[in-house]
Amino acid sequence: MAVISLRIDPEEEKLIKEYAKTKNTSVSALFRDSVLEKIENEIDLGLYIQAMKDHEDNPQSISFEDMLKELAD
């Protein structure tokens, strides 16, 4: 398992440790989960932006019923 070091000032350290404690988690898990969630959110946003661009370039729509039929096939 890799180790990543991080420099923060004492006030930030205290705040982070207290927050982790209130969430009943370790600081390590808090950082890991927070960073991974941020990455996932940015990926999701990028996919959304691309999907909207694709739709603007080639606007097509499909009814809910047709979508269900397509997914059932």
LUMDOVEX-903388 format. One record per residue (C-alpha): residue number from 1; x, y, z. Coordinates in steps of 0.2 Angstrom, whole numbers. Layout:
N
{padren NUM; {X; Y; Z}} ...
***
This chain:
73
{padren 1; {0; 0; 0}} {padren 2; {7; 17; -5}} {padren 3; {9; 32; 7}} {padren 4; {6; 50; 2}} {padren 5; {12; 64; 13}} {padren 6; {2; 80; 15}} {padren 7; {8; 97; 22}} {padren 8; {-6; 106; 32}} {padren 9; {-5; 119; 46}} {padren 10; {-10; 114; 63}} {padren 11; {-27; 122; 63}} {padren 12; {-32; 113; 47}} {padren 13; {-25; 97; 55}} {padren 14; {-36; 99; 71}} {padren 15; {-51; 103; 60}} {padren 16; {-48; 87; 49}} {padren 17; {-45; 76; 64}} {padren 18; {-61; 82; 73}} {padren 19; {-71; 80; 57}} {padren 20; {-65; 62; 54}} {padren 21; {-69; 58; 72}} {padren 22; {-87; 65; 71}} {padren 23; {-89; 54; 55}} {padren 24; {-82; 39; 65}} {padren 25; {-68; 36; 52}} {padren 26; {-49; 38; 50}} {padren 27; {-41; 53; 43}} {padren 28; {-33; 42; 30}} {padren 29; {-51; 35; 25}} {padren 30; {-58; 53; 25}} {padren 31; {-45; 59; 13}} {padren 32; {-45; 44; 1}} {padren 33; {-64; 44; 0}} {padren 34; {-65; 63; -2}} {padren 35; {-52; 63; -16}} {padren 36; {-60; 48; -25}} {padren 37; {-77; 56; -24}} {padren 38; {-70; 72; -32}} {padren 39; {-62; 62; -46}} {padren 40; {-79; 53; -49}} {padren 41; {-89; 69; -49}} {padren 42; {-77; 77; -62}} {padren 43; {-78; 62; -73}} {padren 44; {-97; 62; -72}} {padren 45; {-97; 81; -76}} {padren 46; {-86; 78; -91}} {padren 47; {-97; 64; -97}} {padren 48; {-113; 75; -95}} {padren 49; {-105; 89; -104}} {padren 50; {-100; 78; -119}} {padren 51; {-117; 70; -119}} {padren 52; {-125; 87; -120}} {padren 53; {-113; 92; -134}} {padren 54; {-117; 76; -144}} {padren 55; {-135; 79; -142}} {padren 56; {-134; 97; -148}} {padren 57; {-124; 91; -163}} {padren 58; {-136; 78; -167}} {padren 59; {-153; 80; -157}} {padren 60; {-163; 65; -156}} {padren 61; {-176; 59; -144}} {padren 62; {-184; 43; -140}} {padren 63; {-200; 40; -130}} {padren 64; {-199; 30; -113}} {padren 65; {-208; 16; -121}} {padren 66; {-197; 15; -136}} {padren 67; {-182; 15; -124}} {padren 68; {-189; 1; -114}} {padren 69; {-192; -9; -130}} {padren 70; {-174; -6; -135}} {padren 71; {-167; -11; -118}} {padren 72; {-177; -27; -118}} {padren 73; {-170; -33; -134}} 
***
